Amino acid sequence: MYAIVKAGGRQEKVAVGDTVTVDRIDGAAGSTVTFSAVLVVDGATVTTDPKVLSGVKVTAEVLDETKGKKIHILRYKNKTGYRRRQGFRSQNTRVKITAINGVK
């Protein structure tokens, strides 16, 4: 059984026991968080009905907070001497999926 959940502006495919990296979530290491399911697949049964999925909860345990890969940004204009350099690292949270509840 697996589910597609909304996590941090993206959708992730998760199953029980998976470790997933999502955008930063407020919560200390060891705390539990819940995600809303968009789709649930249980063998040959695929559930996409919003009324049924409103009762489905995917629970996860927060493992730790990490930083993403560094992105280098360079702005340059030819023949004018204009150069700007900037970098960015996203704040991420690693979670371990513990249960998918509410599926019949």
Biopython code that builds the backbone (N, CA, C, O; Angstrom):
import numpy as np
from Bio.PDB.StructureBuilder import StructureBuilder

atoms = [
    (1, "MET", "N", (0.836, -1.167, 0.000)),
    (1, "MET", "CA", (0.000, 0.000, 0.000)),
    (1, "MET", "C", (0.890, 1.243, 0.000)),
    (1, "MET", "O", (1.889, 1.309, 0.716)),
    (2, "TYR", "N", (0.507, 2.222, -0.815)),
    (2, "TYR", "CA", (1.216, 3.500, -0.798)),
    (2, "TYR", "C", (0.218, 4.622, -1.011)),
    (2, "TYR", "O", (-0.924, 4.398, -1.413)),
    (3, "ALA", "N", (0.681, 5.848, -0.729)),
    (3, "ALA", "CA", (-0.180, 7.016, -0.861)),
    (3, "ALA", "C", (0.615, 8.155, -1.486)),
    (3, "ALA", "O", (1.838, 8.217, -1.368)),
    (4, "ILE", "N", (-0.097, 9.046, -2.147)),
    (4, "ILE", "CA", (0.474, 10.295, -2.638)),
    (4, "ILE", "C", (-0.001, 11.377, -1.682)),
    (4, "ILE", "O", (-1.205, 11.562, -1.505)),
    (5, "VAL", "N", (0.940, 12.099, -1.059)),
    (5, "VAL", "CA", (0.579, 13.112, -0.073)),
    (5, "VAL", "C", (1.064, 14.485, -0.510)),
    (5, "VAL", "O", (2.030, 14.608, -1.262)),
    (6, "LYS", "N", (0.371, 15.524, -0.020)),
    (6, "LYS", "CA", (0.810, 16.895, -0.239)),
    (6, "LYS", "C", (1.770, 17.255, 0.881)),
    (6, "LYS", "O", (1.416, 17.187, 2.058)),
    (7, "ALA", "N", (2.982, 17.639, 0.513)),
    (7, "ALA", "CA", (3.989, 17.970, 1.514)),
    (7, "ALA", "C", (4.843, 19.118, 1.003)),
    (7, "ALA", "O", (5.651, 18.933, 0.093)),
    (8, "GLY", "N", (4.674, 20.285, 1.570)),
    (8, "GLY", "CA", (5.522, 21.421, 1.239)),
    (8, "GLY", "C", (5.390, 21.914, -0.181)),
    (8, "GLY", "O", (6.397, 22.248, -0.806)),
    (9, "GLY", "N", (4.185, 21.972, -0.712)),
    (9, "GLY", "CA", (3.993, 22.489, -2.057)),
    (9, "GLY", "C", (4.241, 21.475, -3.157)),
    (9, "GLY", "O", (4.089, 21.792, -4.337)),
    (10, "ARG", "N", (4.616, 20.274, -2.792)),
    (10, "ARG", "CA", (4.839, 19.201, -3.768)),
    (10, "ARG", "C", (4.046, 17.986, -3.350)),
    (10, "ARG", "O", (3.480, 17.941, -2.257)),
    (11, "GLN", "N", (4.011, 17.006, -4.226)),
    (11, "GLN", "CA", (3.370, 15.738, -3.909)),
    (11, "GLN", "C", (4.438, 14.655, -3.865)),
    (11, "GLN", "O", (5.299, 14.577, -4.741)),
    (12, "GLU", "N", (4.370, 13.828, -2.841)),
    (12, "GLU", "CA", (5.362, 12.775, -2.637)),
    (12, "GLU", "C", (4.668, 11.419, -2.574)),
    (12, "GLU", "O", (3.583, 11.300, -2.004)),
    (13, "LYS", "N", (5.289, 10.402, -3.156)),
    (13, "LYS", "CA", (4.795, 9.031, -3.058)),
    (13, "LYS", "C", (5.435, 8.406, -1.825)),
    (13, "LYS", "O", (6.660, 8.352, -1.720)),
    (14, "VAL", "N", (4.604, 7.928, -0.881)),
    (14, "VAL", "CA", (5.116, 7.393, 0.370)),
    (14, "VAL", "C", (4.463, 6.058, 0.700)),
    (14, "VAL", "O", (3.324, 5.793, 0.317)),
    (15, "ALA", "N", (5.193, 5.240, 1.403)),
    (15, "ALA", "CA", (4.695, 3.981, 1.956)),
    (15, "ALA", "C", (5.192, 3.898, 3.397)),
    (15, "ALA", "O", (6.096, 4.637, 3.786)),
    (16, "VAL", "N", (4.618, 3.020, 4.174)),
    (16, "VAL", "CA", (5.011, 2.877, 5.573)),
    (16, "VAL", "C", (6.473, 2.437, 5.642)),
    (16, "VAL", "O", (6.874, 1.471, 4.994)),
    (17, "GLY", "N", (7.260, 3.161, 6.437)),
    (17, "GLY", "CA", (8.684, 2.854, 6.590)),
    (17, "GLY", "C", (9.599, 3.698, 5.727)),
    (17, "GLY", "O", (10.816, 3.670, 5.913)),
    (18, "ASP", "N", (9.040, 4.455, 4.781)),
    (18, "ASP", "CA", (9.859, 5.297, 3.905)),
    (18, "ASP", "C", (10.380, 6.520, 4.654)),
    (18, "ASP", "O", (9.728, 7.028, 5.566)),
    (19, "THR", "N", (11.558, 6.982, 4.258)),
    (19, "THR", "CA", (12.118, 8.233, 4.751)),
    (19, "THR", "C", (12.089, 9.235, 3.604)),
    (19, "THR", "O", (12.641, 8.980, 2.534)),
    (20, "VAL", "N", (11.438, 10.382, 3.833)),
    (20, "VAL", "CA", (11.211, 11.364, 2.781)),
    (20, "VAL", "C", (11.743, 12.713, 3.243)),
    (20, "VAL", "O", (11.610, 13.064, 4.415)),
    (21, "THR", "N", (12.343, 13.469, 2.332)),
    (21, "THR", "CA", (12.786, 14.829, 2.604)),
    (21, "THR", "C", (11.768, 15.796, 2.021)),
    (21, "THR", "O", (11.498, 15.770, 0.820)),
    (22, "VAL", "N", (11.202, 16.653, 2.874)),
    (22, "VAL", "CA", (10.189, 17.626, 2.463)),
    (22, "VAL", "C", (10.644, 19.018, 2.865)),
    (22, "VAL", "O", (11.618, 19.165, 3.602)),
    (23, "ASP", "N", (9.940, 20.049, 2.380)),
    (23, "ASP", "CA", (10.227, 21.408, 2.806)),
    (23, "ASP", "C", (10.069, 21.507, 4.320)),
    (23, "ASP", "O", (9.387, 20.692, 4.941)),
    (24, "ARG", "N", (10.712, 22.519, 4.903)),
    (24, "ARG", "CA", (10.793, 22.631, 6.356)),
    (24, "ARG", "C", (9.416, 22.609, 7.020)),
    (24, "ARG", "O", (8.486, 23.292, 6.591)),
    (25, "ILE", "N", (9.315, 21.802, 8.080)),
    (25, "ILE", "CA", (8.109, 21.680, 8.891)),
    (25, "ILE", "C", (8.466, 22.090, 10.310)),
    (25, "ILE", "O", (9.498, 21.675, 10.837)),
    (26, "ASP", "N", (7.620, 22.900, 10.928)),
    (26, "ASP", "CA", (7.848, 23.257, 12.325)),
    (26, "ASP", "C", (7.578, 22.046, 13.198)),
    (26, "ASP", "O", (6.472, 21.506, 13.186)),
    (27, "GLY", "N", (8.551, 21.627, 13.934)),
    (27, "GLY", "CA", (8.412, 20.467, 14.819)),
    (27, "GLY", "C", (9.790, 19.965, 15.209)),
    (27, "GLY", "O", (10.707, 19.922, 14.389)),
    (28, "ALA", "N", (9.922, 19.587, 16.470)),
    (28, "ALA", "CA", (11.202, 19.085, 16.958)),
    (28, "ALA", "C", (11.391, 17.632, 16.517)),
    (28, "ALA", "O", (10.439, 16.943, 16.151)),
    (29, "ALA", "N", (12.637, 17.194, 16.564)),
    (29, "ALA", "CA", (12.939, 15.810, 16.211)),
    (29, "ALA", "C", (12.218, 14.879, 17.184)),
    (29, "ALA", "O", (12.264, 15.084, 18.397)),
    (30, "GLY", "N", (11.556, 13.865, 16.651)),
    (30, "GLY", "CA", (10.808, 12.924, 17.466)),
    (30, "GLY", "C", (9.317, 13.214, 17.518)),
    (30, "GLY", "O", (8.540, 12.356, 17.938)),
    (31, "SER", "N", (8.902, 14.403, 17.101)),
    (31, "SER", "CA", (7.477, 14.719, 17.119)),
    (31, "SER", "C", (6.796, 14.117, 15.895)),
    (31, "SER", "O", (7.460, 13.726, 14.935)),
    (32, "THR", "N", (5.465, 14.044, 15.936)),
    (32, "THR", "CA", (4.725, 13.456, 14.825)),
    (32, "THR", "C", (3.984, 14.545, 14.055)),
    (32, "THR", "O", (3.533, 15.535, 14.631)),
    (33, "VAL", "N", (3.867, 14.346, 12.757)),
    (33, "VAL", "CA", (3.127, 15.256, 11.884)),
    (33, "VAL", "C", (2.184, 14.422, 11.024)),
    (33, "VAL", "O", (2.400, 13.225, 10.834)),
    (34, "THR", "N", (1.133, 15.065, 10.505)),
    (34, "THR", "CA", (0.200, 14.370, 9.630)),
    (34, "THR", "C", (0.151, 15.074, 8.289)),
    (34, "THR", "O", (0.278, 16.295, 8.205)),
    (35, "PHE", "N", (-0.035, 14.294, 7.253)),
    (35, "PHE", "CA", (-0.167, 14.806, 5.897)),
    (35, "PHE", "C", (-1.529, 14.397, 5.358)),
    (35, "PHE", "O", (-2.079, 13.373, 5.760)),
    (36, "SER", "N", (-2.074, 15.202, 4.443)),
    (36, "SER", "CA", (-3.333, 14.829, 3.799)),
    (36, "SER", "C", (-3.016, 14.053, 2.520)),
    (36, "SER", "O", (-2.089, 14.392, 1.784)),
    (37, "ALA", "N", (-3.802, 13.012, 2.276)),
    (37, "ALA", "CA", (-3.570, 12.153, 1.122)),
    (37, "ALA", "C", (-4.321, 12.680, -0.090)),
    (37, "ALA", "O", (-5.445, 13.168, 0.031)),
    (38, "VAL", "N", (-3.698, 12.579, -1.257)),
    (38, "VAL", "CA", (-4.317, 12.959, -2.526)),
    (38, "VAL", "C", (-4.809, 11.717, -3.254)),
    (38, "VAL", "O", (-5.802, 11.767, -3.979)),
    (39, "LEU", "N", (-4.102, 10.589, -3.057)),
    (39, "LEU", "CA", (-4.437, 9.336, -3.710)),
    (39, "LEU", "C", (-3.908, 8.197, -2.847)),
    (39, "LEU", "O", (-2.824, 8.303, -2.273)),
    (40, "VAL", "N", (-4.667, 7.110, -2.754)),
    (40, "VAL", "CA", (-4.229, 5.942, -2.000)),
    (40, "VAL", "C", (-4.379, 4.712, -2.882)),
    (40, "VAL", "O", (-5.432, 4.498, -3.484)),
    (41, "VAL", "N", (-3.316, 3.897, -2.959)),
    (41, "VAL", "CA", (-3.346, 2.662, -3.731)),
    (41, "VAL", "C", (-3.113, 1.509, -2.764)),
    (41, "VAL", "O", (-2.089, 1.440, -2.085)),
    (42, "ASP", "N", (-4.103, 0.595, -2.719)),
    (42, "ASP", "CA", (-4.014, -0.584, -1.850)),
    (42, "ASP", "C", (-4.241, -1.807, -2.720)),
    (42, "ASP", "O", (-5.381, -2.223, -2.930)),
    (43, "GLY", "N", (-3.166, -2.381, -3.224)),
    (43, "GLY", "CA", (-3.268, -3.519, -4.143)),
    (43, "GLY", "C", (-3.849, -3.061, -5.467)),
    (43, "GLY", "O", (-3.253, -2.238, -6.162)),
    (44, "ALA", "N", (-5.023, -3.599, -5.822)),
    (44, "ALA", "CA", (-5.677, -3.206, -7.075)),
    (44, "ALA", "C", (-6.689, -2.089, -6.858)),
    (44, "ALA", "O", (-7.291, -1.611, -7.819)),
    (45, "THR", "N", (-6.886, -1.666, -5.614)),
    (45, "THR", "CA", (-7.862, -0.622, -5.293)),
    (45, "THR", "C", (-7.188, 0.742, -5.281)),
    (45, "THR", "O", (-6.231, 0.967, -4.540)),
    (46, "VAL", "N", (-7.697, 1.651, -6.109)),
    (46, "VAL", "CA", (-7.180, 3.017, -6.166)),
    (46, "VAL", "C", (-8.272, 3.952, -5.653)),
    (46, "VAL", "O", (-9.390, 3.952, -6.168)),
    (47, "THR", "N", (-7.940, 4.756, -4.627)),
    (47, "THR", "CA", (-8.913, 5.664, -4.027)),
    (47, "THR", "C", (-8.538, 7.101, -4.365)),
    (47, "THR", "O", (-7.453, 7.570, -4.021)),
    (48, "THR", "N", (-9.471, 7.808, -5.057)),
    (48, "THR", "CA", (-9.238, 9.213, -5.394)),
    (48, "THR", "C", (-10.392, 10.101, -4.974)),
    (48, "THR", "O", (-10.335, 11.315, -5.171)),
    (49, "ASP", "N", (-11.449, 9.521, -4.394)),
    (49, "ASP", "CA", (-12.630, 10.279, -3.993)),
    (49, "ASP", "C", (-12.289, 11.209, -2.829)),
    (49, "ASP", "O", (-11.830, 10.734, -1.790)),
    (50, "PRO", "N", (-12.503, 12.534, -2.973)),
    (50, "PRO", "CA", (-12.158, 13.478, -1.898)),
    (50, "PRO", "C", (-12.903, 13.220, -0.592)),
    (50, "PRO", "O", (-12.363, 13.486, 0.482)),
    (51, "LYS", "N", (-14.129, 12.708, -0.663)),
    (51, "LYS", "CA", (-14.890, 12.427, 0.560)),
    (51, "LYS", "C", (-14.244, 11.295, 1.355)),
    (51, "LYS", "O", (-14.180, 11.353, 2.583)),
    (52, "VAL", "N", (-13.773, 10.279, 0.664)),
    (52, "VAL", "CA", (-13.109, 9.158, 1.334)),
    (52, "VAL", "C", (-11.723, 9.582, 1.813)),
    (52, "VAL", "O", (-11.304, 9.212, 2.910)),
    (53, "LEU", "N", (-11.012, 10.355, 0.995)),
    (53, "LEU", "CA", (-9.651, 10.759, 1.345)),
    (53, "LEU", "C", (-9.608, 11.769, 2.480)),
    (53, "LEU", "O", (-8.561, 11.942, 3.104)),
    (54, "SER", "N", (-10.727, 12.445, 2.766)),
    (54, "SER", "CA", (-10.732, 13.387, 3.888)),
    (54, "SER", "C", (-10.541, 12.656, 5.214)),
    (54, "SER", "O", (-10.085, 13.255, 6.188)),
    (55, "GLY", "N", (-10.885, 11.365, 5.264)),
    (55, "GLY", "CA", (-10.694, 10.569, 6.471)),
    (55, "GLY", "C", (-9.362, 9.862, 6.540)),
    (55, "GLY", "O", (-9.039, 9.258, 7.563)),
    (56, "VAL", "N", (-8.579, 9.920, 5.477)),
    (56, "VAL", "CA", (-7.278, 9.242, 5.444)),
    (56, "VAL", "C", (-6.204, 10.171, 5.978)),
    (56, "VAL", "O", (-6.067, 11.305, 5.518)),
    (57, "LYS", "N", (-5.443, 9.691, 6.949)),
    (57, "LYS", "CA", (-4.341, 10.460, 7.519)),
    (57, "LYS", "C", (-3.053, 9.674, 7.391)),
    (57, "LYS", "O", (-2.997, 8.491, 7.727)),
    (58, "VAL", "N", (-2.028, 10.331, 6.908)),
    (58, "VAL", "CA", (-0.698, 9.735, 6.819)),
    (58, "VAL", "C", (0.134, 10.374, 7.917)),
    (58, "VAL", "O", (0.378, 11.581, 7.889)),
    (59, "THR", "N", (0.570, 9.576, 8.885)),
    (59, "THR", "CA", (1.345, 10.107, 10.000)),
    (59, "THR", "C", (2.824, 9.803, 9.797)),
    (59, "THR", "O", (3.204, 8.775, 9.237)),
    (60, "ALA", "N", (3.640, 10.736, 10.273)),
    (60, "ALA", "CA", (5.090, 10.603, 10.104)),
    (60, "ALA", "C", (5.796, 11.129, 11.348)),
    (60, "ALA", "O", (5.251, 11.941, 12.096)),
    (61, "GLU", "N", (7.008, 10.651, 11.551)),
    (61, "GLU", "CA", (7.838, 11.094, 12.664)),
    (61, "GLU", "C", (8.969, 11.954, 12.109)),
    (61, "GLU", "O", (9.630, 11.576, 11.141)),
    (62, "VAL", "N", (9.186, 13.117, 12.730)),
    (62, "VAL", "CA", (10.250, 14.020, 12.300)),
    (62, "VAL", "C", (11.586, 13.451, 12.764)),
    (62, "VAL", "O", (11.777, 13.183, 13.950)),
    (63, "LEU", "N", (12.516, 13.268, 11.814)),
    (63, "LEU", "CA", (13.834, 12.740, 12.160)),
    (63, "LEU", "C", (14.815, 13.866, 12.455)),
    (63, "LEU", "O", (15.392, 13.914, 13.541)),
    (64, "ASP", "N", (15.010, 14.771, 11.504)),
    (64, "ASP", "CA", (15.917, 15.899, 11.712)),
    (64, "ASP", "C", (15.710, 16.947, 10.638)),
    (64, "ASP", "O", (14.974, 16.743, 9.673)),
    (65, "GLU", "N", (16.381, 18.080, 10.828)),
    (65, "GLU", "CA", (16.330, 19.149, 9.835)),
    (65, "GLU", "C", (17.656, 19.174, 9.082)),
    (65, "GLU", "O", (18.724, 19.024, 9.676)),
    (66, "THR", "N", (17.575, 19.364, 7.771)),
    (66, "THR", "CA", (18.766, 19.381, 6.935)),
    (66, "THR", "C", (18.724, 20.589, 6.025)),
    (66, "THR", "O", (17.726, 21.308, 5.978)),
    (67, "LYS", "N", (19.797, 20.808, 5.308)),
    (67, "LYS", "CA", (19.845, 21.852, 4.295)),
    (67, "LYS", "C", (19.966, 21.197, 2.934)),
    (67, "LYS", "O", (20.610, 20.158, 2.790)),
    (68, "GLY", "N", (19.345, 21.808, 1.937)),
    (68, "GLY", "CA", (19.392, 21.276, 0.587)),
    (68, "GLY", "C", (20.694, 21.615, -0.106)),
    (68, "GLY", "O", (21.585, 22.227, 0.482)),
    (69, "LYS", "N", (20.795, 21.216, -1.345)),
    (69, "LYS", "CA", (21.962, 21.486, -2.159)),
    (69, "LYS", "C", (22.061, 22.982, -2.442)),
    (69, "LYS", "O", (21.038, 23.643, -2.623)),
    (70, "LYS", "N", (23.272, 23.520, -2.481)),
    (70, "LYS", "CA", (23.454, 24.942, -2.720)),
    (70, "LYS", "C", (23.200, 25.269, -4.190)),
    (70, "LYS", "O", (23.667, 24.575, -5.094)),
    (71, "ILE", "N", (22.453, 26.338, -4.396)),
    (71, "ILE", "CA", (22.162, 26.816, -5.743)),
    (71, "ILE", "C", (22.951, 28.107, -5.942)),
    (71, "ILE", "O", (22.843, 29.031, -5.135)),
    (72, "HIS", "N", (23.738, 28.175, -7.005)),
    (72, "HIS", "CA", (24.526, 29.371, -7.314)),
    (72, "HIS", "C", (23.792, 30.201, -8.354)),
    (72, "HIS", "O", (23.386, 29.692, -9.398)),
    (73, "ILE", "N", (23.627, 31.487, -8.057)),
    (73, "ILE", "CA", (22.927, 32.400, -8.954)),
    (73, "ILE", "C", (23.912, 33.485, -9.364)),
    (73, "ILE", "O", (24.530, 34.116, -8.507)),
    (74, "LEU", "N", (24.064, 33.707, -10.657)),
    (74, "LEU", "CA", (24.972, 34.734, -11.159)),
    (74, "LEU", "C", (24.238, 35.583, -12.187)),
    (74, "LEU", "O", (23.691, 35.074, -13.165)),
    (75, "ARG", "N", (24.238, 36.895, -11.941)),
    (75, "ARG", "CA", (23.651, 37.819, -12.904)),
    (75, "ARG", "C", (24.802, 38.577, -13.558)),
    (75, "ARG", "O", (25.713, 39.050, -12.878)),
    (76, "TYR", "N", (24.752, 38.684, -14.853)),
    (76, "TYR", "CA", (25.850, 39.284, -15.606)),
    (76, "TYR", "C", (25.286, 40.032, -16.800)),
    (76, "TYR", "O", (24.432, 39.519, -17.522)),
    (77, "LYS", "N", (25.770, 41.246, -16.999)),
    (77, "LYS", "CA", (25.407, 41.992, -18.206)),
    (77, "LYS", "C", (26.675, 42.315, -18.977)),
    (77, "LYS", "O", (27.656, 42.804, -18.417)),
    (78, "ASN", "N", (26.637, 42.038, -20.243)),
    (78, "ASN", "CA", (27.789, 42.192, -21.106)),
    (78, "ASN", "C", (28.177, 43.668, -21.274)),
    (78, "ASN", "O", (27.309, 44.532, -21.404)),
    (79, "LYS", "N", (29.458, 43.942, -21.270)),
    (79, "LYS", "CA", (30.055, 45.241, -21.583)),
    (79, "LYS", "C", (29.745, 46.357, -20.594)),
    (79, "LYS", "O", (30.056, 47.513, -20.877)),
    (80, "THR", "N", (29.146, 46.058, -19.451)),
    (80, "THR", "CA", (28.832, 47.119, -18.494)),
    (80, "THR", "C", (29.521, 46.936, -17.160)),
    (80, "THR", "O", (29.483, 47.846, -16.332)),
    (81, "GLY", "N", (30.146, 45.806, -16.918)),
    (81, "GLY", "CA", (30.805, 45.542, -15.654)),
    (81, "GLY", "C", (29.838, 45.150, -14.544)),
    (81, "GLY", "O", (30.214, 45.143, -13.372)),
    (82, "TYR", "N", (28.604, 44.826, -14.896)),
    (82, "TYR", "CA", (27.592, 44.454, -13.911)),
    (82, "TYR", "C", (27.661, 42.966, -13.636)),
    (82, "TYR", "O", (27.430, 42.148, -14.526)),
    (83, "ARG", "N", (27.984, 42.614, -12.379)),
    (83, "ARG", "CA", (28.025, 41.211, -11.963)),
    (83, "ARG", "C", (27.469, 41.127, -10.551)),
    (83, "ARG", "O", (27.866, 41.901, -9.679)),
    (84, "ARG", "N", (26.563, 40.204, -10.322)),
    (84, "ARG", "CA", (26.027, 39.958, -8.987)),
    (84, "ARG", "C", (26.009, 38.458, -8.757)),
    (84, "ARG", "O", (25.552, 37.685, -9.599)),
    (85, "ARG", "N", (26.515, 38.067, -7.602)),
    (85, "ARG", "CA", (26.572, 36.656, -7.277)),
    (85, "ARG", "C", (25.762, 36.414, -6.008)),
    (85, "ARG", "O", (25.848, 37.180, -5.049)),
    (86, "GLN", "N", (24.983, 35.349, -6.014)),
    (86, "GLN", "CA", (24.110, 35.049, -4.901)),
    (86, "GLN", "C", (23.999, 33.537, -4.762)),
    (86, "GLN", "O", (24.140, 32.813, -5.748)),
    (87, "GLY", "N", (23.750, 33.057, -3.562)),
    (87, "GLY", "CA", (23.571, 31.633, -3.336)),
    (87, "GLY", "C", (22.339, 31.376, -2.490)),
    (87, "GLY", "O", (21.815, 32.287, -1.849)),
    (88, "PHE", "N", (21.879, 30.133, -2.490)),
    (88, "PHE", "CA", (20.682, 29.780, -1.743)),
    (88, "PHE", "C", (20.736, 28.312, -1.363)),
    (88, "PHE", "O", (21.121, 27.467, -2.170)),
    (89, "ARG", "N", (20.345, 28.008, -0.120)),
    (89, "ARG", "CA", (20.184, 26.621, 0.339)),
    (89, "ARG", "C", (18.833, 26.507, 1.021)),
    (89, "ARG", "O", (18.540, 27.256, 1.953)),
    (90, "SER", "N", (18.017, 25.584, 0.567)),
    (90, "SER", "CA", (16.681, 25.422, 1.147)),
    (90, "SER", "C", (16.758, 24.684, 2.477)),
    (90, "SER", "O", (17.633, 23.843, 2.685)),
    (91, "GLN", "N", (15.833, 25.007, 3.372)),
    (91, "GLN", "CA", (15.717, 24.327, 4.656)),
    (91, "GLN", "C", (14.754, 23.154, 4.479)),
    (91, "GLN", "O", (13.616, 23.350, 4.051)),
    (92, "ASN", "N", (15.190, 21.951, 4.800)),
    (92, "ASN", "CA", (14.388, 20.747, 4.610)),
    (92, "ASN", "C", (14.226, 20.000, 5.922)),
    (92, "ASN", "O", (14.971, 20.223, 6.876)),
    (93, "THR", "N", (13.247, 19.116, 5.955)),
    (93, "THR", "CA", (13.005, 18.258, 7.106)),
    (93, "THR", "C", (12.893, 16.820, 6.610)),
    (93, "THR", "O", (12.187, 16.541, 5.641)),
    (94, "ARG", "N", (13.598, 15.908, 7.285)),
    (94, "ARG", "CA", (13.486, 14.485, 6.957)),
    (94, "ARG", "C", (12.452, 13.862, 7.876)),
    (94, "ARG", "O", (12.506, 14.034, 9.094)),
    (95, "VAL", "N", (11.505, 13.133, 7.287)),
    (95, "VAL", "CA", (10.466, 12.467, 8.067)),
    (95, "VAL", "C", (10.410, 10.999, 7.696)),
    (95, "VAL", "O", (10.731, 10.615, 6.571)),
    (96, "LYS", "N", (9.996, 10.179, 8.660)),
    (96, "LYS", "CA", (9.812, 8.740, 8.429)),
    (96, "LYS", "C", (8.325, 8.446, 8.549)),
    (96, "LYS", "O", (7.706, 8.770, 9.562)),
    (97, "ILE", "N", (7.752, 7.837, 7.524)),
    (97, "ILE", "CA", (6.329, 7.528, 7.491)),
    (97, "ILE", "C", (6.058, 6.349, 8.430)),
    (97, "ILE", "O", (6.672, 5.290, 8.305)),
    (98, "THR", "N", (5.120, 6.551, 9.380)),
    (98, "THR", "CA", (4.838, 5.511, 10.363)),
    (98, "THR", "C", (3.525, 4.788, 10.102)),
    (98, "THR", "O", (3.407, 3.605, 10.423)),
    (99, "ALA", "N", (2.517, 5.479, 9.518)),
    (99, "ALA", "CA", (1.224, 4.812, 9.317)),
    (99, "ALA", "C", (0.403, 5.517, 8.254)),
    (99, "ALA", "O", (0.548, 6.719, 8.030)),
    (100, "ILE", "N", (-0.468, 4.744, 7.598)),
    (100, "ILE", "CA", (-1.486, 5.279, 6.680)),
    (100, "ILE", "C", (-2.812, 4.777, 7.242)),
    (100, "ILE", "O", (-3.139, 3.599, 7.104)),
    (101, "ASN", "N", (-3.580, 5.672, 7.879)),
    (101, "ASN", "CA", (-4.801, 5.295, 8.583)),
    (101, "ASN", "C", (-6.040, 5.738, 7.838)),
    (101, "ASN", "O", (-6.013, 6.733, 7.113)),
    (102, "GLY", "N", (-7.134, 5.000, 8.012)),
    (102, "GLY", "CA", (-8.427, 5.397, 7.467)),
    (102, "GLY", "C", (-8.775, 4.748, 6.148)),
    (102, "GLY", "O", (-9.790, 5.106, 5.550)),
    (103, "VAL", "N", (-7.974, 3.801, 5.662)),
    (103, "VAL", "CA", (-8.243, 3.128, 4.391)),
    (103, "VAL", "C", (-9.003, 1.845, 4.687)),
    (103, "VAL", "O", (-8.605, 1.065, 5.552)),
    (104, "LYS", "N", (-10.111, 1.627, 3.957)),
    (104, "LYS", "CA", (-10.895, 0.395, 4.156)),
    (104, "LYS", "C", (-10.465, -0.668, 3.178)),
    (104, "LYS", "O", (-11.007, -1.773, 3.189)),
]
sb = StructureBuilder()
sb.init_structure("model")
sb.init_model(0)
sb.init_chain("A")
sb.init_seg("    ")
for serial, (resi, resn, name, xyz) in enumerate(atoms, 1):
    if name == "N":
        sb.init_residue(resn, " ", resi, " ")
    sb.init_atom(name, np.array(xyz, "f"), 0.0, 1.0, " ", f" {name:<3s}", serial, name[0])
structure = sb.get_structure()
